[in-house]
C-alpha cells in the first residue's frame, strides 16, 4: 500500500461526506491520523462510538492545530466564519480544502482569512445520498464519482496535486475547474433538480387531505425519485441555493421557459415537439449510463 499523503487530517464537520472521507482515507492509508470536530456534542459522541477518527475535539481551533490537511465539511454558508475562526491556529504549509457544492462564494468567503503559507485548494466531491450524519458515511461513496477542484490562481501546484491524489486514492475521477464555471454546471446538474424536487414535494404536501393521501399511496417511481432527492439536508441545501443564487436563478429561468414551451405543446397537441423532448431525455440517460454516472 502507498505511503500516507498526510500526517494529520482535520475534519471540521462529520456528516455524510466528512465521515465518508474519514472511512475512505483510513481504508486507503491516505493519512496517519484523523482528528474530527462537530458543532453538536451528540455528533461528536457518535463519531467516538463509531471509531472513525483517532481523536475527537470540541473546537475547530483544536482540530486544526498541527494538521497538514484541513477539510471543511460544513454547510457552505458557515465556511467563511469558520475560516476566520481557525486562521490563527493553522500550521504553516497546511492545505485547507472543503467539500462544498458552491465554489465561487466559498473562494470569496474563505480565501481572505487564510494566512500566508497556507495553501487553499477548494474541492467538490460530486457524490452523496439523501442521508446525513456520521452513521450515513461509507468507504466507497466516492468511487467512480468526480472530485472537482477549483484552486484560485497562484495556488501552489504541489498542494493541488496532493489533493488530487487524495481524491484519486478515495476512488474519484478528478478534474480542475474555474469556480464560476463549476457553479453554472452544478446549477444545472444538481442544484436545479433539487429545487424542483423540493417544490414538487411541497406542492403534493399542500394538496387537500384525500388527494394528498392518494399521492402518497399511489406514488409512481418518478415521484418516489423526487422524494428521495427532497429528503436531503435542509440547511445544506438552503445554503447552496443562496450562495449560488445567480447561476441557479439563471438556469431556473431557462427551465421555466422550456416548461412553458412544453405546456403549449401539450395544450395544442404538438406531438413532434413532445416526442423530441422525450427522445432527447432518452439520449441523455443513455449517455449517463455509458459514462457510468447513472
PyMOL commands that set and color helices and strands:
alter all, ss='L'
color gray80, all
select helices_A, chain A and resi 16-27+41-50+60-64+76-89+104-113+134-136+157-169+179-205+209-217+221-230+234-243+245-268+271-290
alter helices_A, ss='H'
color red, helices_A
select strands_A, chain A and resi 6-12+31-37+55-56+69-72+95-98+119-120+123-125+146-149+173-176
alter strands_A, ss='S'
color yellow, strands_A
deselect
rebuild
show_as cartoon
